[in-house]
Every structure is written in structure tokens, then in C-alpha cells.
Amino acid sequence: MKQLCFPIFCALLGSIVPGAAVTLAIANPGFEQDGTLIPGGQNPSIPIASDPGDYTFGPNSGAAAGGSAIPGWDAPFAPGSGAGIFNPVGSPSGSAHSGSLVAYANVNNGFISQPLSLSGGDLAIASPGASITLSGWFSNRNSNTAINLRVSLRVAPNVNVVAPLLLDLPDTPDWTAWTASFTLPDAATLGASANQPLFTVLEPTASQILLDDISGTYSAVPEPAAAGLMTIAGFLGLRRRRSAAL
């Protein structure tokens, strides 16, 4: 039996097991931050949280009332000119999924973006083989119109680390859940993007979209040596328990 241990350990050292999923620390996931301070675009004297139906303009809109970034969603570049915060009372959705405010994004010039961080404060990186899931809620403000949401993972404004996912969403003003799951390719495919900080971009492609309560998880693949040591520790523990039972 002792002669078999070394080959078994060598095999275990070469194994790779997925890491545990870690919750992403999405900044301002429900778009409520500073809602009692940010003025609406239609009524600048009233905070948007207190002004049903009002909305902010994107920073690059050139609107007379000026533009406003969405706290937490203004990096690595500001929201498109057709994106901002919206108080949905009186709209087809009737209300936010939770809270009182949502994000909106128009087709062609509307998008929001955010660097992805882990719950412990570290940045989520483009680690080969990592799994990333992003989820949230959407509403179609323009009823009877097709609606799609493109979800991207990038390391630079125009550098996707994996093909974006285009979600074909149901045509409804009712708040509906959506999920986009990605698995990153190997190091050779990632190239210079490997281990660079990730950010996500959310943008509609067919109709104005309302978004709320964004969340996500990140799971990296451990280094082979670390995975092997964890597996060996489990194997040794199991072997000790078996020996004690004899």
C-alpha cells in the first residue's frame, strides 16, 4: 500500500478544482445612493427620489440642466448620454423592484459600467478559467417593443475578455430577473488581458431598459499546486479516519 501513495499524491498535485464562489461587492446595486441629494433633470430644485417620473441625464448629454453620473456606475467611463437614474413612479413598471430609484439606459447611447470587486475589497481579475455570474432585474419601459440586454466583461473600454452575452428578454413592464454567466478562457487565449482587473458594461440593444438590484459572484480556479495540496489534505484526513476505524 505504501508504494502506491507517491503516485497518488503526484496525480492529486496535478488536479485543479474550481474555487468557491465569492459574492461580488456591487457598488450602489439598487441605484439608491444619493437619491435624496441628486437633482432631477426635469426639476433641478427637487431631489430625484422625491420627484416621481423625473430622471437624470447622462454626463455627456449636453442638456441644459446638466448631466449627472450614477454613483458607483461611472467608471472606467461615465454612463452614456442616454443613461441615468429614474424615479419610475407613474411609468408602466409602476415602481422600482426595491427602493424608489432605478437605472435607465437608452438604445445606441445608453450604457452603465462598473469595475468588479470582491466582497473582501480585492478587485476581480481576468483569471484563466474563472467563472463570473451577473444577475439583476429589468423592466421594459416601452411596452410592446422587443428588448435585449448586452452584458460584457472587459479589461479596457474596447477589450472584451470573452464574447458578450445578448439576453433576449421578455416584453413586459413587470420586473423580471435576468442572469448572465461567463467562464473565462485559458491564459493563452486571454493573452495580455490575463489577470487584469475586470469591469462590466450593461447596455440595451433594442429598446429602453430599466435596471435594478444588480448582483454577482466570482469563482477563480486555484493554482494547480494549491489545488493539489488541498486535495492531499483531504485524502490524508480520510486515510487517518479509515486507519482509526480498523
Secondary structure, 3 states (H helix, E strand, C coil): CHHHHHHHHHHHHCCCCCCCCEEECCCCCCCCCCCCCCECCCCCCCEHHHCCCCECCCCCCCCCCCCCCCCCCECCCCCCCCEEEECCCCCCCCCCCCCCCEEEECCCCCCEEEECEECCCCECECCCCCEEEEEEEEEECCCCCCEEEEEEEEEECCEECCCCEEEEECCCCCCEEEEEEEECCCHHHHHHHCCCECEEEEEECCCCEEEEEEEEEEECCCCHHHHHHHHHHHHHHHHHHHHHHC
